[in-house]
Amino acid sequence: MTRLDRPDTIRTQPAHATGAPLAASAPPATPASSTTPASPAPPADSAPRATSTLALTSAATAVALMTYTAPMVTLPDTAAALHTSVSAQAWLLNGTPLGLAALLLVAGSLADDYGRRRIFLAGTVALGLTTALGALASSTWLFTLARIAQGAASAAILASSLGLIVHAFPTPRGRLHATGVWGAFVSGGIAAGPLLAGAIAGWDWRMAYAVLGTAALVVALLGTRALTESRAPRGGRPDLAGALTFGLALVSLVAALTLGRDGWLRAPVGLLLAAFLVLMAVFVAVERRSGTPMIDLGLLRHRRFLASSAGGLFTGLAVIGLFSFLPALLQRALGMSAMDTAWLFLLWSGLAFTVALQARRLAGRVSHRHQLALGFALHAAGVLTMLGAIGSGSWVRLLPAFVLSGVGSGLLNAALPLLAVESVPATRAAMGSGAQQTFRYIGSCAGVALTIALVTSSGGPAHGANIAIVVSAALAAVAAVSVLALRDRA
């Protein structure tokens, strides 16, 4: 089993076996080793093409995030076409983050062990096919299953992308630039998804998925020629038992959070939460015994990894949870069209894209921890300015919130990917990325379910929206304090 309490082992491994050197800023106590020496990775066919690698991984990431965010502005039309009740609409939004959360760790481990290019291309092809299937869905459950499959495919893309980037950009300066660009395209995908869906919604909401599926297949075709393979094999077999128990645990948790909207004391909710706890205990036991675990549990002793995980979790809870349901709320409460809400959300996500792209200029001046704390603080301050906006009937009241939270989201999207790969050895970059994003999308599932439950509670949508806004701000404040507290030990 991989351990992190033997700091001497990483220095004995030759550089060519890692695909990229350990990040200069990584703590000395985070190397990966194994009780059985791993065979060195076979040399790549050619040197990685840095520019092509960054362009293709960023493009695929943007398409994956566009697929994720497209239903935000088409939720009313989709729910009407599929005859989805209000209580079940959380599944339409939570399908993709559920697939992401369940498979990111698995995809990260497989990418490191069996080839990041291989997993990346498989993910882009699968995303293209499953997105096209989503366009053909005729019921709530078929659409939800297609969305879960899209999330699983997106997990392969997101986890392997940072591994490919770390291999193509081995120097700290190059990695800083590349992860900043990649983080910006996370924001760019979030921005473009609702805009594309809103533009097509007036014609047919299903066409947006056909367009996105085609785009994913085009990226896969280009990647077959432009990407070079890299891996860091540890030996042993895939951790199938860990993958199964972890995936079932997350399904139980998300189902409990979604069904809890109709009453937290009901027997199905209690049974699902109990199943989650039991399955997580089994998962921990499996990981402790596995020779090639999905995640090294020793990482949980390292504050930089904990800061990365906490940042991802609270980004999902506080930011994604609120902003995923807000477009549908604006259409329902303010009578805005899908395209109007898409343009409004472009202000938020467009600012996030711009800030994430420029955030690399903060390197050496502001630590990743402080950058995360500032991002959460800006989000909290921004959403608090929305109090009363839904009840006032004016979308103009939302503009200050979208500006402040957009800047905050950009800082979060820039800091999180770099912190994810620097919190683990470079040979396990895809696993580090998968772990941080797993927490992000677990938080997203919980945040969406919580937001819908609060907004649709008694008192009307305006009153429920105010409660959801206060909860989002409080969670962001807790996140800012948490990441500041998780400073590296001297």
Secondary structure, DSSP 8 states (H G I E B T S, - for coil): --BSS-TTSGGGS-GGGTSS---TTS-TT---B-SS--------SS---HHHHHHHHHHHHHHHHHHHHTHHHHHHHHHHHHT--GGGHHHHHHHHHHHHHHHHHHHHHHHHHH-HHHHHHHHHHHHHHHHHHHHH--SHHHHHHHHHHHHHHHHHHHHHHHHHHHHH--SHHHHHHHHHHHHHHHHHHHHHHHHHHHHHHTT-THHHHHHHHHHHHHHHHHHHHH---------S---HHHHHHHHHHHHHHHHHHHHGGG-TTSHHHHHHHHHHHHHHHHHHHHHHH-SS-SS-GGGGG-HHHHHHHHHHHHIIIIIIHHHHHHHHHHHHHH---HHHHHHHHHHHHHHHHHHHHHGGGGTTTS-HHHHHHHHHHHHHHHHHTTTTHHHHT-GGGGHHHHHHHHHHHHHHHHHHHHHHHHTS-GGGHHHHHHHHHHHHHHHHHHHHHHHHHHHTSTTHHHHHHHHHHHHHHHHHHHHHHHHHH-----
